[in-house]
Amino acid sequence: MPKCKSVIVGGGSFHWGPGLIRDFLVTPELAGSTLVLYDIDQEAAQSNLRIAEQLRQKAGIDVSLEVAADRRAALEDADYVVLTIAVGGLDAWQLDMEIPERYGCRQTIADTVGPGGLSRALRNIPVLLDLAREMEEVCPNAWLLNLTNPMTTLTRAVSRETSIPCLGLCHEAHHFLRGLEEVLGSPADEMRYTIAGINHCIWMLDLDVNGQDGIALLRRHWAENGLPADTVGPLLLEIFGILPVGKGRHLSEFFPHFLTPAADYGGRYGFLDQMVTVKDRRESREKAHARWLEMLEGKHLPELVIGGEPVVPIILARELNRQEVLVINWPNLGQIDNLPREAVVETKAVVDRRGVHPIAAGALPDSVLGITMQHVANQERIVEAGVKGDYQAALQALFNDPLVNSLEDARAMLDELLQAHKQYLPQFDL
């Protein structure tokens, strides 16, 4: 049995913490291993430790549990570092939504692209680089498993600036395939597919369902039963000829057409109910907090079955030299042969003891290459701005974003976002 050490940075999160901890504690192969929780909120980390101890008692698997007060000490000799943070928390996210809206720029979630995606990246990149450089000193062979958004730019910053292997892990494709099970009459695990793109804007280049063309089956289902309420995916399939993976909430922010007054900011395309408001997010956080407090009392603990996050499967693949096929955000080594090398892309990959081995997806169709290249270029500019505090690079990215339609607004919006978050932006001269 492997005896590895894993550290959750952001281990006090009541959104991510209990589920990730549960995955470690229901996996017999990890008996004898160590799980360390580190968080700047030590009280929250200690509370998740209490939940973890209850889960360990129920599961009966001997995983050593610790809370570390010092990050460097937590990282010492770690094999895996799992990242689940949000610099500035909900207050910063609220500003990422409200400031652009004053300039006529409406966003659905503001954590990937658009002004909010840029702002969030600029706050998170310094923290990630500080973490990765500390890992180079105290656990240079560890893998960084990043669950934090914006996935692409954060993963790219670490891979560009450090020697630490950083795997960007998103569950969007997993949930999308699960959602097709009933419609296509096949378990997701039995579907064969090729996907390619960038996080939250990936495309299914082919889909085999029991020897049949799954995309044709999906078209037929929509023709016979009507389109889903969220029509963004079917519309993009009709226009571009390939199926987008995900919902309108994320996809809409990559295009200039959906979040406009003429489109009723998504209402015309049926995803208005997916718009995340500050009020919604705070209410959701309070409900999650209430569930978390109940867990501290031993009520409503997570089921003792592994969830859908790929963290533990990756650890087992590496430690036991299994070959696990997963969807991974990783630097482009040619797996998408018409996107720039080293830009972080999302495709299937094999993970084993030797590392991450991307599976070639071929070329993105010309129909979607242009919009994808635009965002890849933007993301490279955002990384440059996040690493070096380059104001001009940030302005270029914002001006070139599909949700922004005025140079004057782009400049004013950027200035206001930078000032609002200056306590989190040490790389800028503010």
Secondary structure per residue as TSV (DSSP state, phi and psi in degrees):
chain	resnum	aa	ss	phi	psi
A	1	M	-	360.0	137.4
A	2	P	-	-70.0	144.2
A	3	K	-	-122.5	83.4
A	4	C	-	-107.4	166.0
A	5	K	E	-115.7	125.1
A	6	S	E	-120.3	142.9
A	7	V	E	-125.2	128.1
A	8	I	E	-99.3	111.1
A	9	V	E	-89.2	114.8
A	10	G	T	101.2	26.4
A	11	G	T	-70.0	-5.3
A	12	G	T	-94.1	0.7
A	13	S	-	-62.9	127.9
A	14	F	T	-88.2	-4.7
A	15	H	T	-83.1	-51.8
A	16	W	T	-92.9	-36.1
A	17	G	H	-54.0	-61.0
A	18	P	H	-56.8	-40.7
A	19	G	H	-66.6	-44.2
A	20	L	H	-65.9	-42.7
A	21	I	H	-60.2	-44.8
A	22	R	H	-54.8	-42.8
A	23	D	H	-60.2	-39.6
A	24	F	H	-65.8	-40.0
A	25	L	H	-84.6	-8.2
A	26	V	T	-106.3	11.3
A	27	T	-	-108.2	102.3
A	28	P	G	-57.1	-31.7
A	29	E	G	-64.4	-17.1
A	30	L	G	-96.0	6.8
A	31	A	T	-56.9	135.0
A	32	G	T	90.0	-5.6
A	33	S	-	-86.5	174.0
A	34	T	E	-122.5	135.1
A	35	L	E	-121.3	122.9
A	36	V	E	-113.5	132.4
A	37	L	E	-103.4	126.3
A	38	Y	E	-127.7	136.2
A	39	D	-	-156.5	146.4
A	40	I	S	-65.5	-22.2
A	41	D	-	-94.6	89.9
A	42	Q	H	-64.0	-34.3
A	43	E	H	-62.7	-41.9
A	44	A	H	-66.1	-39.7
A	45	A	H	-63.3	-40.9
A	46	Q	H	-64.4	-36.4
A	47	S	H	-65.9	-41.8
A	48	N	H	-66.2	-30.5
A	49	L	H	-62.4	-40.3
A	50	R	H	-63.8	-41.5
A	51	I	H	-63.5	-42.7
A	52	A	H	-60.2	-40.1
A	53	E	H	-66.3	-36.6
A	54	Q	H	-65.0	-42.4
A	55	L	H	-65.2	-41.2
A	56	R	H	-61.7	-40.3
A	57	Q	H	-63.9	-40.2
A	58	K	H	-71.0	-39.4
A	59	A	H	-78.6	-30.3
A	60	G	T	73.5	21.0
A	61	I	-	-107.5	128.7
A	62	D	-	-83.2	86.0
A	63	V	-	-109.9	127.9
A	64	S	E	-72.7	131.2
A	65	L	E	-116.4	134.5
A	66	E	E	-142.6	155.8
A	67	V	E	-116.5	132.2
A	68	A	E	-108.8	133.9
A	69	A	S	-85.6	-20.8
A	70	D	S	-118.3	126.8
A	71	R	H	-65.7	-42.9
A	72	R	H	-60.5	-41.9
A	73	A	H	-65.5	-37.7
A	74	A	H	-62.3	-38.9
A	75	L	H	-78.2	-16.6
A	76	E	T	-53.1	119.7
A	77	D	T	61.9	23.7
A	78	A	-	-70.9	150.3
A	79	D	S	-100.4	-29.9
A	80	Y	E	-141.5	137.1
A	81	V	E	-123.9	118.5
A	82	V	E	-101.6	126.6
A	83	L	E	-109.7	122.2
A	84	T	-	-140.8	75.6
A	85	I	-	-126.0	166.1
A	86	A	-	-147.6	97.6
A	87	V	T	-63.3	123.1
A	88	G	T	92.9	-15.6
A	89	G	H	60.6	-154.7
A	90	L	H	-66.5	-30.5
A	91	D	H	-63.7	-41.8
A	92	A	H	-68.7	-41.6
A	93	W	H	-61.0	-38.4
A	94	Q	H	-59.0	-42.5
A	95	L	H	-66.2	-36.0
A	96	D	H	-63.5	-26.6
A	97	M	H	-86.8	-45.3
A	98	E	H	-78.1	-38.6
A	99	I	H	-63.3	-51.9
A	100	P	H	-59.8	-34.0
A	101	E	H	-63.7	-30.4
A	102	R	H	-66.0	-19.0
A	103	Y	T	-103.1	18.5
A	104	G	T	78.8	17.1
A	105	C	-	-109.4	98.2
A	106	R	-	-88.7	137.4
A	107	Q	-	-126.0	156.1
A	108	T	S	-89.5	-39.6
A	109	I	S	-141.8	-26.4
A	110	A	-	59.9	38.6
A	111	D	S	-126.1	3.0
A	112	T	S	-127.7	-62.0
A	113	V	S	-126.5	-169.2
A	114	G	H	72.9	-179.6
A	115	P	H	-57.3	-38.1
A	116	G	H	-67.5	-39.7
A	117	G	H	-63.2	-40.5
A	118	L	H	-63.6	-48.4
A	119	S	H	-61.9	-42.9
A	120	R	H	-63.9	-40.1
A	121	A	H	-63.1	-43.8
A	122	L	H	-61.9	-33.0
A	123	R	H	-75.4	-38.6
A	124	N	H	-82.9	-31.2
A	125	I	H	-58.3	-46.5
A	126	P	H	-59.2	-37.2
A	127	V	H	-68.0	-44.0
A	128	L	H	-63.3	-42.6
A	129	L	H	-67.4	-37.9
A	130	D	H	-62.3	-42.5
A	131	L	H	-63.4	-48.5
A	132	A	H	-64.3	-37.0
A	133	R	H	-69.9	-33.2
A	134	E	H	-68.1	-37.2
A	135	M	H	-62.2	-38.9
A	136	E	H	-57.7	-30.0
A	137	E	H	-84.9	-41.3
A	138	V	H	-110.7	-17.6
A	139	C	-	-150.0	64.0
A	140	P	T	-64.3	-17.6
A	141	N	T	-96.8	3.1
A	142	A	-	-76.2	156.0
A	143	W	E	-101.7	139.9
A	144	L	E	-99.0	116.3
A	145	L	E	-102.7	103.3
A	146	N	E	-97.2	118.4
A	147	L	-	-105.2	4.8
A	148	T	-	-92.5	138.1
A	149	N	S	-94.2	154.5
A	150	P	S	-74.1	120.5
A	151	M	H	-56.1	-48.5
A	152	T	H	-66.4	-51.5
A	153	T	H	-69.3	-34.6
A	154	L	H	-69.7	-44.5
A	155	T	H	-63.0	-40.4
A	156	R	H	-64.8	-41.6
A	157	A	H	-60.5	-44.3
A	158	V	H	-67.1	-43.3
A	159	S	H	-69.1	-31.8
A	160	R	H	-75.4	-37.0
A	161	E	H	-103.3	-13.4
A	162	T	-	-136.6	173.3
A	163	S	S	-96.0	2.6
A	164	I	S	-77.9	126.1
A	165	P	-	-65.9	121.2
A	166	C	E	-119.3	115.0
A	167	L	E	-101.2	119.4
A	168	G	E	-85.0	122.8
A	169	L	-	-120.4	116.8
A	170	C	-	-126.0	141.3
A	171	H	-	-95.8	8.5
A	172	E	H	-58.8	-47.9
A	173	A	H	-64.8	-40.2
A	174	H	H	-59.9	-48.2
A	175	H	H	-66.2	-36.9
A	176	F	H	-62.1	-46.6
A	177	L	H	-65.7	-39.2
A	178	R	H	-60.0	-37.5
A	179	G	H	-67.6	-19.5
A	180	L	H	-89.8	-8.6
A	181	E	H	-56.7	-51.3
A	182	E	H	-68.2	-40.3
A	183	V	H	-64.2	-42.4
A	184	L	H	-97.6	-5.5
A	185	G	T	67.5	36.3
A	186	S	S	-150.0	140.1
A	187	P	-	-61.5	142.8
A	188	A	G	-57.4	-36.3
A	189	D	G	-65.1	-18.4
A	190	E	G	-98.1	-4.4
A	191	M	-	-78.5	143.9
A	192	R	E	-113.9	130.6
A	193	Y	E	-153.9	161.0
A	194	T	E	-124.2	126.4
A	195	I	E	-125.4	153.3
A	196	A	E	-159.3	145.2
A	197	G	E	154.9	-150.3
A	198	I	E	-124.6	156.4
A	199	N	T	-50.9	131.4
A	200	H	T	71.5	3.6
A	201	C	E	-143.7	67.0
A	202	I	E	-111.2	157.7
A	203	W	E	-126.5	139.4
A	204	M	E	-89.8	106.1
A	205	L	E	-76.5	-29.3
A	206	D	E	-156.1	156.5
A	207	L	E	-148.1	116.2
A	208	D	E	-106.4	123.8
A	209	V	E	-123.2	102.8
A	210	N	T	53.5	41.7
A	211	G	T	83.2	1.2
A	212	Q	E	-110.7	158.5
A	213	D	E	-73.1	106.1
A	214	G	H	-65.2	-31.4
A	215	I	H	-70.9	-38.4
A	216	A	H	-64.4	-39.3
A	217	L	H	-62.3	-39.2
A	218	L	H	-67.0	-41.9
A	219	R	H	-58.6	-44.0
A	220	R	H	-64.7	-40.4
A	221	H	H	-60.7	-44.0
A	222	W	H	-65.7	-38.3
A	223	A	H	-64.7	-36.9
A	224	E	H	-86.8	-29.8
A	225	N	H	-116.6	-3.9
A	226	G	-	92.5	157.7
A	227	L	-	-74.6	155.3
A	228	P	-	-66.2	166.1
A	229	A	S	-59.6	-40.9
A	230	D	-	-84.4	105.3
A	231	T	-	-95.9	6.6
A	232	V	H	-62.5	-47.9
A	233	G	H	-60.1	-52.5
A	234	P	H	-58.8	-37.1
A	235	L	H	-66.3	-44.7
A	236	L	H	-66.2	-35.1
A	237	L	H	-62.6	-42.9
A	238	E	H	-63.5	-40.8
A	239	I	H	-76.2	-48.1
A	240	F	H	-98.2	-15.0
A	241	G	S	83.7	2.4
A	242	I	S	-134.5	155.7
A	243	L	E	-90.0	122.3
A	244	P	E	-76.2	148.0
A	245	V	E	-102.1	114.6
A	246	G	S	130.3	-173.6
A	247	K	-	-110.5	168.5
A	248	G	H	-59.2	-28.7
A	249	R	H	-55.3	-46.0
A	250	H	H	-87.1	-45.6
A	251	L	H	-59.3	-38.1
A	252	S	G	-60.3	-29.8
A	253	E	G	-75.4	-10.6
A	254	F	G	-89.0	-8.8
A	255	F	S	-125.4	155.5
A	256	P	S	-86.5	0.9
A	257	H	S	-100.5	-22.6
A	258	F	S	-92.9	-34.4
A	259	L	S	-102.9	60.7
A	260	T	S	-126.2	160.3
A	261	P	G	-57.6	-39.2
A	262	A	G	-62.5	-29.7
A	263	A	G	-94.3	10.0
A	264	D	G	55.2	35.5
A	265	Y	G	48.9	43.8
A	266	G	G	106.0	-20.1
A	267	G	G	-60.6	-37.0
A	268	R	G	-64.2	-26.1
A	269	Y	G	-110.7	13.0
A	270	G	T	77.6	18.0
A	271	F	-	-120.6	20.6
A	272	L	G	-59.7	-32.7
A	273	D	G	-72.2	-9.8
A	274	Q	G	-89.8	-7.7
A	275	M	-	-61.0	129.0
A	276	V	-	-97.3	110.6
A	277	T	-	-93.1	162.2
A	278	V	H	-58.8	-43.0
A	279	K	H	-60.6	-45.0
A	280	D	H	-60.2	-46.0
A	281	R	H	-64.8	-39.7
A	282	R	H	-68.4	-39.8
A	283	E	H	-64.7	-41.7
A	284	S	H	-62.7	-40.0
A	285	R	H	-63.9	-40.9
A	286	E	H	-65.4	-39.2
A	287	K	H	-64.7	-42.0
A	288	A	H	-64.0	-38.5
A	289	H	H	-64.3	-40.5
A	290	A	H	-63.1	-42.0
A	291	R	H	-64.2	-38.6
A	292	W	H	-62.1	-43.9
A	293	L	H	-64.3	-36.4
A	294	E	H	-65.2	-37.2
A	295	M	H	-63.1	-35.0
A	296	L	H	-62.3	-26.9
A	297	E	T	-91.3	6.7
A	298	G	T	85.1	10.5
A	299	K	-	-99.6	144.4
A	300	H	S	54.2	40.5
A	301	L	-	-65.0	151.3
A	302	P	-	-56.5	146.8
A	303	E	-	-59.3	149.2
A	304	L	S	-84.6	55.3
A	305	V	S	-133.8	145.8
A	306	I	-	-66.8	140.5
A	307	G	-	-85.2	-161.9
A	308	G	S	-93.4	0.6
A	309	E	-	-78.0	143.8
A	310	P	S	-86.1	6.9
A	311	V	H	-59.7	-57.7
A	312	V	H	-65.4	-42.5
A	313	P	H	-55.7	-36.3
A	314	I	H	-66.6	-43.8
A	315	I	H	-60.8	-44.7
A	316	L	H	-66.0	-37.7
A	317	A	H	-60.7	-43.1
A	318	R	H	-73.2	-45.6
A	319	E	H	-71.7	-34.7
A	320	L	H	-103.6	4.3
A	321	N	T	55.5	41.1
A	322	R	-	-84.6	159.6
A	323	Q	-	-104.6	105.7
A	324	E	E	-108.3	125.1
A	325	V	E	-95.6	120.2
A	326	L	E	-138.5	166.5
A	327	V	E	-91.5	123.7
A	328	I	E	-131.4	141.8
A	329	N	E	-92.7	120.5
A	330	W	E	-153.2	151.1
A	331	P	E	-55.5	141.0
A	332	N	-	-74.2	110.3
A	333	L	S	-100.3	8.8
A	334	G	S	120.0	0.5
A	335	Q	S	-64.4	-28.6
A	336	I	B	-118.4	104.7
A	337	D	T	-80.8	-4.2
A	338	N	T	-116.2	21.3
A	339	L	S	-111.9	156.4
A	340	P	-	-59.7	139.9
A	341	R	T	-62.3	143.8
A	342	E	T	78.8	-19.6
A	343	A	S	-60.4	142.7
A	344	V	E	-79.0	124.8
A	345	V	E	-124.7	164.5
A	346	E	E	-115.2	116.9
A	347	T	E	-146.9	178.2
A	348	K	E	-74.4	152.4
A	349	A	E	-151.3	154.9
A	350	V	E	-96.1	131.1
A	351	V	E	-113.9	130.6
A	352	D	E	-149.7	-167.0
A	353	R	T	-59.6	-31.6
A	354	R	T	-80.5	-15.3
A	355	G	E	137.4	-151.9
A	356	V	E	-104.5	127.3
A	357	H	E	-123.0	94.1
A	358	P	E	-59.9	143.4
A	359	I	-	-94.0	127.4
A	360	A	-	-60.9	128.0
A	361	A	-	-104.3	-6.2
A	362	G	B	82.9	-148.9
A	363	A	-	-100.6	144.3
A	364	L	-	-67.7	138.7
A	365	P	-	-58.1	147.3
A	366	D	H	-55.8	-29.4
A	367	S	H	-59.9	-34.1
A	368	V	H	-113.1	2.7
A	369	L	H	-65.5	-40.5
A	370	G	H	-62.3	-49.8
A	371	I	H	-67.4	-34.5
A	372	T	H	-68.6	-43.0
A	373	M	H	-61.9	-37.3
A	374	Q	H	-59.5	-44.0
A	375	H	H	-74.0	-35.0
A	376	V	H	-61.0	-45.1
A	377	A	H	-62.0	-43.2
A	378	N	H	-59.8	-44.0
A	379	Q	H	-65.4	-34.7
A	380	E	H	-65.3	-37.7
A	381	R	H	-66.8	-39.7
A	382	I	H	-64.5	-42.3
A	383	V	H	-62.2	-43.1
A	384	E	H	-59.1	-43.2
A	385	A	H	-66.8	-41.1
A	386	G	H	-69.0	-34.2
A	387	V	H	-78.6	-44.5
A	388	K	H	-107.0	-3.7
A	389	G	-	66.8	37.5
A	390	D	-	-87.3	103.0
A	391	Y	H	-61.4	-42.5
A	392	Q	H	-64.3	-38.0
A	393	A	H	-64.8	-40.4
A	394	A	H	-64.0	-41.7
A	395	L	H	-64.4	-41.5
A	396	Q	H	-60.5	-44.2
A	397	A	H	-63.7	-42.4
A	398	L	H	-68.3	-42.6
A	399	F	H	-64.3	-31.4
A	400	N	T	-89.3	1.2
A	401	D	S	-79.8	137.8
A	402	P	T	-60.7	-22.4
A	403	L	T	-83.5	-8.3
A	404	V	-	-110.3	127.5
A	405	N	-	-125.8	23.1
A	406	S	-	-151.5	127.3
A	407	L	H	-62.7	-43.0
A	408	E	H	-62.5	-42.4
A	409	D	H	-66.1	-38.3
A	410	A	H	-60.2	-45.0
A	411	R	H	-66.5	-46.2
A	412	A	H	-65.4	-40.6
A	413	M	H	-63.0	-45.7
A	414	L	H	-61.5	-45.3
A	415	D	H	-59.5	-42.0
A	416	E	H	-69.4	-40.1
A	417	L	H	-64.4	-41.8
A	418	L	H	-64.3	-42.4
A	419	Q	H	-67.5	-39.1
A	420	A	H	-64.5	-31.3
A	421	H	T	-111.9	18.3
A	422	K	G	-60.0	-25.4
A	423	Q	G	-67.1	-17.8
A	424	Y	G	-104.8	7.5
A	425	L	-	-123.1	66.2
A	426	P	T	-66.3	-19.4
A	427	Q	T	-76.5	-15.3
A	428	F	S	-99.2	150.6
A	429	D	-	-92.9	86.5
A	430	L	-	-114.1	360.0
